[in-house]
Amino acid sequence: MDPETDFFDAGATSVNAVELVAALARELNVRLTLDDVFADARPRRLAQRWIAGSGATAPPVTAAPPGSRRPVRVIAPRPSGVARPPLPGAACADEDLGQILADLALADALPFLGAPEPMAPRRILLTGATGFLGGHLLLDLLRRSDAHVVCLIRAAGEQQARARLAEALTGYRLPWSAELRRRITTLPGDIRQPRLGPAEDRWQAGAVRAVRRTPPKAIAVDGDETLWTGVAGEQGPAGVDLGGARALLARRLLRWRAAGALLVLVGNNDELTVESVLDRPDSVLRKEHFSLISAEWGRKAARLEKAARELNLGLDDFLFLDDNPVEIASMRAALPEVLSVTCPPAGELESFLARLWPLVPRATTAEDSHRAEFYRQERARGAVREQTGFEEFLDGPGLEIDIRSLSGAEVERSAQLARRTNQFTLRARSADGGDLERWRRQGEVWTADGRKSPGPVRHSPVHRAYL
């Protein structure tokens, strides 16, 4: 290995670092610590740290052996029985330890206020996933949570990062199934570098999006000066501008909807005016694209909170987009869980969308792409249930149960539900998420779909069982 090549960049792991420290001590009587290796793992720097810490002087450079490319510096092993002088700063170790123990003693006197309410993780950033411990921790996180894990991997690009992770996990004889790969994002970078290593543009477009915020499940947008340019209540539905950058925003929202996000319109207008704008022939967004429209004059924070209850979503699932900084500030103060973003004027909208949504997620399953329609149908069923009792609702027409053998087109969605279901499960789930694949190899897997349609609404699965 070249003297300037980083030990870990060459493919070494934390286990190899422990082995290196032990081998240097055993074979050469060179005493290094793991901290030395993790601080700078280039062989030349490790040698310099050992020389500086031992007080030894490096022998002169000898002539290069035949066939070698550069001079070799020979360092004699330390004679046995000769103690290594303390490293700079080592004299402070006892003092630091005493301070730590004193702090721990004070902790016993602090009042106990109760544990905070636990929150299930949604997205986890994991470093060291290619190491022995990190690989097992990655598997444990996937097994014990429903979270998506972002793995920071030292690599030149995403393809190389994914290959490194796959090679490490299979090398430790850990699973690397399709279900696991779907829940893992590899992020090329280096934890030792500022902002985890990526260049500024990649940091803005990739790291923040992938690590710090999960994709929204619902996008709430204002109407005036956001979905269209102008004030519909003053200029009339025909007087506002839906073209240019506003059409670009509308198309981007439709792509999010196709990926499974719900659209909600929260505007200070009357409903008839809003519907008239959306009914215009040049409107990209139509009324049916929105899972809910709240067009009135009440506080937007209260209306968005009501929308979250009606859609059975958490407030942290929402992104709120409005041109008015006062509305944004009000939403942030009342509902800090909502990601509230100020929408710029039309002239700045294109570059704004490139920063806010550099990538739009792709629907994983057919159910993901039809989620907005499922929510609309569920609201229609809810309205029918409120007018009749639940038993009458079930006894009414339109209830269908379809039992069939699992087909290839349904495998991805079935794997999703098998992983997420925690009720009526008769056996423990394995850590690798490959239960469904094994069940299919061992025998038949059957699914049961239940559908209930009020009126013309049909074919929306509300339950699936595995037999």
C-alpha positions, 0 to 999 in steps of 0.5 A, a space after each residue: 500500500 502506498 505510504 500516502 494511501 488512507 488505510 480505510 480508503 483502501 477498504 479497511 474496516 474498524 475490525 481491520 484497525 484493531 488488527 493493525 494496532 495489535 499486529 504492530 505491537 506484536 510484530 514490531 513493538 510499535 505502540 499505536 492506539 485506535 485514536 491514532 489510526 482513526 485520526 489519520 490512517 495514512 502509513 506515513 502519518 502513522 509512522 510520524 505520529 509514533 516517532 513523535 510520541 516515542 521520542 525516537 529519531 528517524 534513521 537516515 534514508 537508505 538506498 532503495 532495494 532493487 525493483 523498488 520505486 522509492 527510498 525506504 526509511 527503516 525504523 528499528 523496533 523499540 527494545 523490549 522493556 523500554 517504556 514509551 514516553 507519554 504522548 503530548 497531552 497525556 498528563 491531562 488524562 487523570 485530571 479529565 477522568 476526575 472531572 468526568 467522575 465528578 460530573 457523573 456524581 452530580 448527575 445523581 442529584 438532578 431531579 427526574 422529570 420523566 422520559 420524553 414521549 418516544 417517537 418512531 424514527 422516520 429517517 436515520 443517518 448511519 455512518 460506518 455501515 461498511 464496518 463490522 459493527 456498522 453493518 450489524 447495526 444497519 440490519 438491526 435498525 431495519 429490523 426494529 423500525 420502519 425507518 429509511 436508513 441513509 448510509 454515509 459511505 466513503 466513495 467517489 459516487 453513489 454507484 461506488 458507495 452502493 457497491 462498497 456497502 453490498 460488498 461489506 455486508 455480503 463479506 460479513 455474511 449479512 443479508 442484502 435482499 431487494 427489500 433491504 436495498 429499497 429501504 437504504 440510500 447510500 450517500 457518498 461522502 466523508 464524515 471527516 470533511 466539512 458538510 460530510 464531504 460533498 461539494 456545495 451543489 451536491 450538499 444543497 441538492 442531496 444531503 439536506 434532502 436525503 438526511 434532514 427531511 423525509 419526503 412529504 406525504 401531503 403538500 398544502 399550497 396557497 392559491 393567490 400568488 402561489 398556484 397562480 399570479 394575481 388575486 382571484 377574488 379581485 381580478 376574477 377567475 379569468 384575470 389570474 395568470 396560470 402560465 409560465 412558472 406557475 404552470 411549472 409548479 403545477 406540473 411539479 405538484 402533479 408529479 409529486 401526486 403521481 408518486 403518492 403525495 396528497 395535494 391540499 389547497 389552503 387559500 383565502 378565497 371563497 370555494 366557488 372562485 377557486 373552483 372557477 380558476 381550476 376549471 379553466 381550460 388552461 389550468 394544469 391542476 384540476 379540482 379532482 387533483 386535490 384531496 381537500 380544498 379549504 377556501 375560506 377566511 379562517 386561520 390557515 394553521 387551524 385549517 391545515 390542522 383540521 385537514 391533517 385530522 381528516 386525512 389521518 396524517 401527522 402534521 410532520 407529514 405536511 409541506 406548506 407553500 405560501 407566498 405571504 411571509 406573514 402566513 409562513 411565520 404564523 404557520 411556523 409559530 402555530 404548527 412547527 412540525 409542518 415544513 413551511 416554505 415561502 414561495 417566491 415571485 414568478 420570476 424566481 420560481 424556476 430556480 426555487 423549484 430546482 433547489 426545493 425539489 431537485 428530485 421527485 420520488 418515484 412511486 414504488 408500487 401501483 398503490 403508491 401512485 393511486 394513494 390520492 385516489 384511495 384517500 378520496 374514496 375513503 372520504 366518500 366511504 366515511 361520509 356514507 358511514 356517518 349517514 348509516 351505521 357500520 353494520 348497515 354499511 357492511 350489509 349494503 351493496 358493493 362489498 367484495 372479497 377477492 382471494 387469489 394466489 400472489 402474482 408477480 405484479 403484487 409482490 412489491 406491495 405485498 412485501 411492504 404490507 408484510 413488513 409493516 403489519 404488526 397485528 394478527 401475525 402468527 410468526 416472528 419476522 426475520 431481520 433481513 425482510 425477506 420473509 415473503 420470498 422464503 414463503 413463496 419458495 416454501 409454498 403458496 402465498 395467497 392474498 385477500 383483498 376487501 373492497 367496499 364502494 359507495 355508489 360508483 367508487 370501486 376497486 380500492 383495496 382496504 385490507 390485504 391478508 396473507 394466507 
